Amino acid sequence: MNQLSKIIVALFLFSAGSNAQTWKNPNAPTEDRVKDLLSKMTLEEKISQCSSDIPAIERLGIPAYIWYGEALHGVIAWNCTSFPQNIAMGATWNPNLMFDVATAISNEARALKNAGQKEVMMFSPTVNLGRDPRWGRNEECYSEDPFLMSEMARMYIRGMQGNDKKYLKTVTTVKHFIANNVEKNRERIQSNISEKDLREFYMPAYRTCIADEEAGGIMSALNGLNGVPSSGSKWLLTDVLRNEWGFKGYVVADWNAASGMFNNQKYVKSFPEASALSIKSGTDQECFRPKASLMV
C-alpha cells in the first residue's frame, strides 16, 4: 500500500459513520478502509488527490477541500495565538518550552478542525539550518547547530502530534528536504553538498523528526541536490528517507516543485514525465500542483 492511500484515508474519513461501506466505518481496520475506498475510485479521481487543493468526488459524497495549513509559530490566518518566531525559540535553548508552545498551537488547530473550519495537516516545522544570514528565511529555523535544531524540532513534533495511540492530534510536515538555504531563484538552483556534510550537518534534524518522533509527513525542497531535483531524487526520498530511516508517512513536493522539474529546472521534457519521476522517486503529492501537470 502506498502513502497516497493513507493520505486519502486520513483526509476523507472525518465524514465516516457506521454504514455498510467499509471505508466509512470508523471501527474497521485502517488497511481495510483504505482498500475499500480505493476500490471505489477511478484512476482520474485518484490522480485528483495528488495536489493540495482537492476537488470534490460528489458520487462518493466527498467534499472539496484544501488539506494543509501552516503553524510554524501559531496557526496562520485564523486569529490564533502567535508565538515568537522559531529563531527566537531556538535562542531560548529550551526544548521543553518548545513542547509547551507546540501543545498550545495544536490545541487551537484541533479546535478549528473539530469546528469544521480547518484541516490539521501542517506544513511545519522548518528544520533547514540557518547557515548564512543572507538566506532570507532564518526566522523560520531554530538554529545553525544540528543538535539544537534536532531537539527543538523533536519537541515541536511531540507537542503537535500528541500521544494518542490511534489518532494524531495534528500532522506535522517537516520541511524543506533538503539543503533549501537560498531564497533567490530557489526553484532553479542546485545545492552542491558532499554526503559527509549532508549527514553531519543537514540531515540530523530530519532523521530525528522521522526516525525518532515519527513525523507524519515531509516536504521535498524546491531546489535540487547535486544535480538532481529534490522531488525527483530516489536516493533522497526512497533510499535514505524510507529505506534507511524507515519513514512511513507522505512526501509532498514544495510549491510546484514536481512540475518545476520540467518548467523550471528543465530536468525532464514534459509535465507527465515530471509527474512520473516524482512518483517513482517517492513523492506522493505536490503542493498546489497546476492543472497543466496532471498526468492522465
Phi, psi and chi 1 to 4 in degrees:
 res  aa     phi    psi   chi1   chi2   chi3   chi4
   1 MET       -  127.6 -179.3 -176.5  -57.7      -
   2 ASN   -85.2  173.0   62.3   29.0      -      -
   3 GLN   -72.7  -26.5  -58.3  -51.2  -46.8      -
   4 LEU   -60.0  -37.6  177.3   56.9      -      -
   5 SER   -58.6  -44.4  -57.5      -      -      -
   6 LYS   -67.6  -35.1  -64.9 -178.9 -180.0  179.2
   7 ILE   -63.2  -45.6  -63.3  167.3      -      -
   8 ILE   -56.8  -47.0  -67.7  170.2      -      -
   9 VAL   -62.9  -45.8  167.9      -      -      -
  10 ALA   -60.1  -33.6      -      -      -      -
  11 LEU   -90.4  -26.4  -62.2  177.0      -      -
  12 PHE   -95.4  -25.4  -70.1  165.1      -      -
  13 LEU   -76.6   -0.9  -63.0 -172.8      -      -
  14 PHE   -62.9  -23.0   69.3   89.5      -      -
  15 SER   -90.9    9.1   62.3      -      -      -
  16 ALA   -67.3  149.8      -      -      -      -
  17 GLY  -154.2  161.7      -      -      -      -
  18 SER   -71.2  115.1  -63.5      -      -      -
  19 ASN  -156.9 -171.7   75.9   28.8      -      -
  20 ALA   -69.3  -19.7      -      -      -      -
  21 GLN   -81.1  122.8  -61.4 -174.2   72.5      -
  22 THR   -58.8  -40.5  -59.4      -      -      -
  23 TRP   -66.8  -17.5   75.2  -89.4      -      -
  24 LYS   -96.6    2.2  -72.0 -172.8  174.4 -178.1
  25 ASN   -94.3  107.4 -178.3   -1.1      -      -
  26 PRO   -65.8  -14.8   25.0  -34.3      -      -
  27 ASN   -92.5   -8.0  -62.5  -45.1      -      -
  28 ALA   -78.5  152.5      -      -      -      -
  29 PRO   -59.2  141.9  -23.3   34.0      -      -
  30 THR   -55.8  -42.3  -60.5      -      -      -
  31 GLU   -59.4  -40.1  -61.3  -72.3  -35.6      -
  32 ASP   -68.7  -36.9  -66.1  -16.9      -      -
  33 ARG   -66.9  -39.7  -60.6  177.9   75.7 -176.2
  34 VAL   -61.3  -50.8  170.5      -      -      -
  35 LYS   -61.1  -40.5  -68.2  177.0 -178.2  177.6
  36 ASP   -65.2  -45.0 -177.0   53.6      -      -
  37 LEU   -64.7  -45.8  176.6   55.6      -      -
  38 LEU   -63.0  -34.0  -70.3  177.9      -      -
  39 SER   -65.9  -19.8   72.2      -      -      -
  40 LYS   -96.4   -5.7  -67.8  173.1  169.7   57.2
  41 MET  -101.2  142.7  -63.6  173.2   66.6      -
  42 THR   -79.8  167.3   65.9      -      -      -
  43 LEU   -59.8  -42.3  177.0   59.0      -      -
  44 GLU   -62.8  -37.5  -71.0   74.9   15.9      -
  45 GLU   -68.6  -37.1  -71.9  167.8  -16.4      -
  46 LYS   -65.6  -42.3  -67.0  172.9 -176.0  175.6
  47 ILE   -61.7  -35.9  -68.5  171.5      -      -
  48 SER   -63.8  -16.9   73.0      -      -      -
  49 GLN   -86.0   -1.6  -52.4  -54.7  -59.8      -
  50 CYS   -86.7   10.3  -68.2      -      -      -
  51 SER  -113.7 -166.1 -177.0      -      -      -
  52 SER  -114.8   -7.5   53.7      -      -      -
  53 ASP  -107.2   94.5 -172.2    2.9      -      -
  54 ILE   -92.8  123.3  -50.0  -64.0      -      -
  55 PRO   -75.3  159.8   29.2  -35.1      -      -
  56 ALA   -72.1  149.8      -      -      -      -
  57 ILE  -115.7   87.9  -55.0  178.4      -      -
  58 GLU   -63.2  -36.4  -66.2 -179.1    1.8      -
  59 ARG   -67.1  -19.9   65.9 -178.0 -170.9   84.4
  60 LEU  -101.9    0.0  -65.9  176.8      -      -
  61 GLY    74.5   26.6      -      -      -      -
  62 ILE  -102.1  119.9  -63.1  171.0      -      -
  63 PRO   -79.1  162.4   31.1  -36.3      -      -
  64 ALA   -72.7  149.9      -      -      -      -
  65 TYR  -165.3  159.8   59.3   93.7      -      -
  66 ILE  -107.8  120.6  -65.2  176.8      -      -
  67 TRP   -93.1   -4.8   64.5  -97.3      -      -
  68 TYR  -113.6  163.8   70.6   92.3      -      -
  69 GLY  -147.2  178.4      -      -      -      -
  70 GLU  -121.0  138.9  -63.1  -88.4    4.6      -
  71 ALA  -150.2   44.7      -      -      -      -
  72 LEU   -60.5  -42.9  -73.3  172.6      -      -
  73 HIS  -142.7   35.7   58.1  103.3      -      -
  74 GLY   140.3  151.4      -      -      -      -
  75 VAL   -66.3  122.1 -178.7      -      -      -
  76 ILE   -76.5  141.8 -167.2  170.7      -      -
  77 ALA    67.6   22.4      -      -      -      -
  78 TRP  -128.0   23.9  -76.4   87.4      -      -
  79 ASN    56.0   33.8  -65.0  -38.8      -      -
  80 CYS   -92.2  173.5  -68.0      -      -      -
  81 THR   -61.6  132.6  -53.3      -      -      -
  82 SER  -107.3  116.9 -177.9      -      -      -
  83 PHE   -94.9  169.7  -66.7   92.5      -      -
  84 PRO   -57.2  149.5  -26.5   35.8      -      -
  85 GLN   -57.3  158.9  -72.3  -86.0   19.7      -
  86 ASN   -58.8  -37.0  -71.9   -3.1      -      -
  87 ILE   -63.1  -32.2 -165.3   68.2      -      -
  88 ALA   -73.5  -38.0      -      -      -      -
  89 MET   -64.1  -40.2  -67.3  -57.3  -59.0      -
  90 GLY   -62.0  -34.8      -      -      -      -
  91 ALA   -67.8  -15.1      -      -      -      -
  92 THR   -76.7  -21.5   67.6      -      -      -
  93 TRP    54.0   39.4  -72.7   79.3      -      -
  94 ASN  -132.6   83.5 -170.1  -19.0      -      -
  95 PRO   -58.8  -32.6  -25.2   35.7      -      -
  96 ASN   -64.9  -35.5  -69.6  -31.3      -      -
  97 LEU   -66.0  -36.8  177.6   60.7      -      -
  98 MET   -62.2  -38.2 -174.3   72.1 -103.1      -
  99 PHE   -61.9  -44.3  174.4   81.2      -      -
 100 ASP   -63.0  -41.3  -68.1  -20.3      -      -
 101 VAL   -64.1  -46.4  166.7      -      -      -
 102 ALA   -64.5  -34.7      -      -      -      -
 103 THR   -63.6  -42.0  -61.8      -      -      -
 104 ALA   -65.4  -40.5      -      -      -      -
 105 ILE   -62.7  -45.8  -66.0  171.8      -      -
 106 SER   -69.2  -29.4   59.9      -      -      -
 107 ASN   -60.3  -45.5  -74.6  -15.3      -      -
 108 GLU   -69.6  -39.2  -65.9 -176.2  -24.7      -
 109 ALA   -62.9  -43.4      -      -      -      -
 110 ARG   -67.2  -35.6  176.1   50.6   66.2  173.2
 111 ALA   -62.7  -42.1      -      -      -      -
 112 LEU   -64.4  -40.7  -70.6  168.9      -      -
 113 LYS   -61.8  -47.5  166.1   65.8  175.4  177.8
 114 ASN   -63.9  -25.2  -68.5  -12.1      -      -
 115 ALA   -88.1    1.4      -      -      -      -
 116 GLY    74.2   22.9      -      -      -      -
 117 GLN  -103.2  -18.1  -62.1 -178.0   37.4      -
 118 LYS  -161.9  147.2 -167.9  173.7 -176.8   61.4
 119 GLU   -82.0  170.1  -67.5  -57.8  -39.2      -
 120 VAL  -115.1   17.4  -69.1      -      -      -
 121 MET   -86.4  111.4  -46.4  -75.4  -88.9      -
 122 MET  -108.5  133.0  -60.6  -61.4 -179.5      -
 123 PHE   -83.2   72.7  -73.0  169.4      -      -
 124 SER  -162.3  152.5  -49.4      -      -      -
 125 PRO   -92.2  165.3   35.6  -37.7      -      -
 126 THR   -89.3  122.6  -62.6      -      -      -
 127 VAL  -122.9   25.6  -62.7      -      -      -
 128 ASN   -72.2  136.9  -62.0  109.0      -      -
 129 LEU   -70.6  139.0  -70.9  175.3      -      -
 130 GLY   -84.6   75.3      -      -      -      -
 131 ARG   -90.6   -9.6  -54.4 -154.6   73.6 -172.2
 132 ASP  -148.6  124.7 -169.0  -39.4      -      -
 133 PRO   -63.9  -14.3   22.1  -33.3      -      -
 134 ARG   -85.0   -1.5  -62.0  170.5  -64.0  179.7
 135 TRP   -55.1  -50.3  174.0   21.3      -      -
 136 GLY   105.5  -11.4      -      -      -      -
 137 ARG  -132.7   28.9  -63.1 -179.7   74.8  170.9
 138 ASN   -61.7  -25.0  -75.6  -65.5      -      -
 139 GLU   -65.9  -19.8   75.4  -80.4   -1.9      -
 140 GLU   -82.6  -17.0  -72.1 -168.1   12.1      -
 141 CYS  -106.5  163.2   71.1      -      -      -
 142 TYR   -87.1  -29.0  -62.2  110.0      -      -
 143 SER  -171.1  170.3  178.0      -      -      -
 144 GLU   -96.8   -3.1   63.4  180.0   -9.0      -
 145 ASP   -99.7  124.9  176.2   73.2      -      -
 146 PRO   -59.3  -37.0  -23.7   33.8      -      -
 147 PHE   -70.6  -49.1  178.1   75.9      -      -
 148 LEU   -61.7  -41.9  178.8   58.0      -      -
 149 MET   -56.6  -45.7  176.5   74.5   78.3      -
 150 SER   -62.0  -43.6  -62.2      -      -      -
 151 GLU   -70.7  -37.7  -67.1  -53.4  -59.1      -
 152 MET   -68.4  -42.9  -63.1  -61.1  -73.4      -
 153 ALA   -65.7  -37.9      -      -      -      -
 154 ARG   -56.2  -47.4  179.5 -161.7  -55.8  -79.3
 155 MET   -76.0  -28.8  -59.9  -51.7  -79.3      -
 156 TYR   -61.6  -47.1  175.5   90.1      -      -
 157 ILE   -63.3  -42.5  -69.6  171.0      -      -
 158 ARG   -60.3  -43.5  -71.4 -174.6 -174.3 -179.0
 159 GLY   -69.3  -32.6      -      -      -      -
 160 MET   -80.0  -43.3  -70.4  -65.6  -72.3      -
 161 GLN   -86.8  -17.8  -64.6 -163.1  162.8      -
 162 GLY    74.7 -171.4      -      -      -      -
 163 ASN  -129.8   20.6   58.7    4.5      -      -
 164 ASP   -68.2  141.2 -170.6  -84.9      -      -
 165 LYS   -72.1  -21.7  -66.5 -179.0  179.5  179.8
 166 LYS  -114.2  -38.6 -175.4  175.5 -178.5 -179.9
 167 TYR  -115.8  143.8  -62.2  104.9      -      -
 168 LEU   -84.8  138.4  -68.0  175.4      -      -
 169 LYS   -66.8  -52.3 -172.6  178.1 -179.4 -175.0
 170 THR  -137.6  170.1   66.9      -      -      -
 171 VAL  -114.5  122.1 -175.8      -      -      -
 172 THR   -90.3  143.9   55.7      -      -      -
 173 THR  -123.7  101.2  -51.5      -      -      -
 174 VAL   -73.7  134.2 -172.8      -      -      -
 175 LYS  -142.8  163.5   62.3 -177.3 -173.4 -179.6
 176 HIS  -110.3  117.3  -49.4   79.3      -      -
 177 PHE   -85.5  100.8 -164.8   52.5      -      -
 178 ILE  -152.6  165.1 -165.1  169.7      -      -
 179 ALA    57.9   43.6      -      -      -      -
 180 ASN   -95.1   76.7  179.4 -147.9      -      -
 181 ASN  -121.6   17.0  -66.8   97.4      -      -
 182 VAL  -130.7  126.2  177.1      -      -      -
 183 GLU   -87.6  -40.9 -166.4   68.1    7.6      -
 184 LYS   -69.8  129.3 -176.1  177.5 -180.0 -179.6
 185 ASN    60.1   29.7 -152.6   29.9      -      -
 186 ARG   -65.0  -23.3   58.1 -175.9  179.7  164.4
 187 GLU   -73.2  -13.8  -63.7   87.7   -6.2      -
 188 ARG  -121.1  -11.5  -63.9  172.3  174.3   81.7
 189 ILE   -88.7  166.0   63.7  170.1      -      -
 190 GLN  -115.6  139.5  -63.9  -72.3  -33.0      -
 191 SER   -98.6  116.4  -64.8      -      -      -
 192 ASN  -101.5  103.6  -62.1  -57.0      -      -
 193 ILE  -137.6  136.1  -57.5  171.1      -      -
 194 SER   -68.2  155.6   69.5      -      -      -
 195 GLU   -63.9  -33.0 -175.2  170.0  -10.7      -
 196 LYS   -60.6  -47.4  179.9  177.2 -176.0  -65.0
 197 ASP   -67.5  -37.4  -79.6  -11.9      -      -
 198 LEU   -58.0  -48.3  -79.1  171.3      -      -
 199 ARG   -76.7  -26.9  -68.4 -171.5  178.1  -83.7
 200 GLU   -88.9  -30.3  -70.3 -174.5   -2.7      -
 201 PHE  -118.0  -49.7  -68.0   98.5      -      -
 202 TYR   -85.3  -30.0  -67.1   89.1      -      -
 203 MET   -92.1  -24.8  -74.0 -175.5  171.2      -
 204 PRO   -53.5  -43.7  -30.7   38.4      -      -
 205 ALA   -66.6  -38.0      -      -      -      -
 206 TYR   -64.5  -43.2  -70.9   99.4      -      -
 207 ARG   -63.5  -40.4 -167.9 -179.2 -171.9  -73.8
 208 THR   -59.7  -46.1  -65.9      -      -      -
 209 CYS   -64.0  -36.9  -67.1      -      -      -
 210 ILE   -88.3  -57.1  -62.4  -54.0      -      -
 211 ALA   -74.1  -37.9      -      -      -      -
 212 ASP   -90.0  -46.7  -65.4   -8.5      -      -
 213 GLU  -101.8   -6.2  -59.1  -55.3  -38.1      -
 214 GLU    54.4   53.0  -60.7 -177.5   -7.0      -
 215 ALA   -56.8  143.5      -      -      -      -
 216 GLY   -71.3  -29.1      -      -      -      -
 217 GLY  -148.1  169.3      -      -      -      -
 218 ILE  -145.9  145.2 -164.6  165.4      -      -
 219 MET  -108.2  125.1  178.0 -177.5  -74.6      -
 220 SER   -79.4  145.5   55.1      -      -      -
 221 ALA   -77.8  161.6      -      -      -      -
 222 LEU   -69.6  -36.0  -73.3  162.8      -      -
 223 ASN   -75.7  166.6   57.1  -83.7      -      -
 224 GLY   -93.6  168.5      -      -      -      -
 225 LEU  -128.4  114.3  175.6   66.8      -      -
 226 ASN    52.2   44.4  -62.1  -29.2      -      -
 227 GLY    93.9   -5.6      -      -      -      -
 228 VAL  -122.5  129.7  180.0      -      -      -
 229 PRO   -57.5  138.3  -24.3   34.6      -      -
 230 SER   -58.9  -36.6  -62.8      -      -      -
 231 SER   -79.2   -4.1  -62.2      -      -      -
 232 GLY  -123.5   21.8      -      -      -      -
 233 SER   -99.7  104.8  172.8      -      -      -
 234 LYS   -63.7  -36.8 -178.9  178.4  179.4  -64.3
 235 TRP   -61.2  -44.2  176.9   77.9      -      -
 236 LEU   -73.9  -47.1 -167.0   62.9      -      -
 237 LEU   -90.9  -24.0  -57.6  179.5      -      -
 238 THR  -111.9  -55.0  -63.4      -      -      -
 239 ASP   -63.6  -48.8  -63.4  -13.8      -      -
 240 VAL   -85.0  -58.3  173.7      -      -      -
 241 LEU   -63.2  -51.3 -177.0   61.1      -      -
 242 ARG   -89.7  -49.4  -62.7 -163.6 -172.7  -80.8
 243 ASN   -77.8  -40.8  -64.8  -19.1      -      -
 244 GLU   -83.4  -43.8 -174.5  178.2  -32.5      -
 245 TRP   -94.8   -9.7  -63.8  -10.2      -      -
 246 GLY    74.7   28.7      -      -      -      -
 247 PHE   -65.9  131.6 -178.3   57.1      -      -
 248 LYS  -113.5   -3.2  -56.5  -63.2 -175.3 -177.0
 249 GLY   -90.3 -155.8      -      -      -      -
 250 TYR  -103.9  151.9   60.8   86.8      -      -
 251 VAL  -112.9  122.1  175.0      -      -      -
 252 VAL  -114.8  129.4   56.2      -      -      -
 253 ALA   -73.6  142.5      -      -      -      -
 254 ASP   -60.5  174.3 -159.3   -9.0      -      -
 255 TRP   -46.2  101.1 -160.2  -93.6      -      -
 256 ASN    61.4   25.3  -63.8  -19.7      -      -
 257 ALA   -69.4  -35.6      -      -      -      -
 258 ALA   -70.1  -51.1      -      -      -      -
 259 SER   -63.8  -27.2   53.9      -      -      -
 260 GLY   -66.5  -15.8      -      -      -      -
 261 MET   -63.6  -23.3  -68.0 -167.3  -68.4      -
 262 PHE   -94.2  -57.0  164.1   60.1      -      -
 263 ASN   -86.7  -11.9   60.5   -4.9      -      -
 264 ASN  -112.3  -54.0  -70.6  -34.8      -      -
 265 GLN   -88.6  -12.8  -62.5 -161.6   18.5      -
 266 LYS    55.3   35.8  -49.6  -59.8 -179.3 -175.1
 267 TYR   -83.1  -28.5 -170.3   77.4      -      -
 268 VAL  -127.6  175.5  -66.3      -      -      -
 269 LYS  -102.9   -1.8  -63.3 -179.8  179.9  179.4
 270 SER  -162.5  164.6   66.8      -      -      -
 271 PHE   -63.5  -45.6  -78.8  126.9      -      -
 272 PRO   -59.0  -37.3  -27.8   37.1      -      -
 273 GLU   -67.2  -37.1 -170.5  176.8  -10.5      -
 274 ALA   -64.4  -43.3      -      -      -      -
 275 SER   -61.6  -45.4  -63.8      -      -      -
 276 ALA   -63.5  -43.5      -      -      -      -
 277 LEU   -64.1  -39.9  178.3   59.2      -      -
 278 SER   -59.7  -50.1  -63.4      -      -      -
 279 ILE   -63.8  -45.4  -67.8  169.9      -      -
 280 LYS   -65.5  -27.3  -69.2  177.8 -179.9  178.4
 281 SER   -83.0  -19.7  -60.5      -      -      -
 282 GLY   124.8    6.5      -      -      -      -
 283 THR   -85.6  135.8  -58.5      -      -      -
 284 ASP  -100.1  -35.7  -61.8  -60.3      -      -
 285 GLN  -143.6  166.8  -71.9 -171.1  -58.8      -
 286 GLU  -125.7  134.2 -178.2  171.3   27.3      -
 287 CYS   -66.7  114.9  177.5      -      -      -
 288 PHE    52.5   53.4 -134.6   79.6      -      -
 289 ARG   -65.7  134.3 -178.8 -176.8   57.2 -162.9
 290 PRO   -69.6  150.3   26.3  -35.0      -      -
 291 LYS   -59.9  -29.4  -67.1 -179.7  179.5  178.4
 292 ALA   -61.8  -21.2      -      -      -      -
 293 SER   -94.1   -0.4   70.1      -      -      -
 294 LEU   -60.2  132.8  -74.2  175.5      -      -
 295 MET   -94.2  112.5 -177.0  174.7   62.2      -
 296 VAL  -122.2      -  -63.9      -      -      -
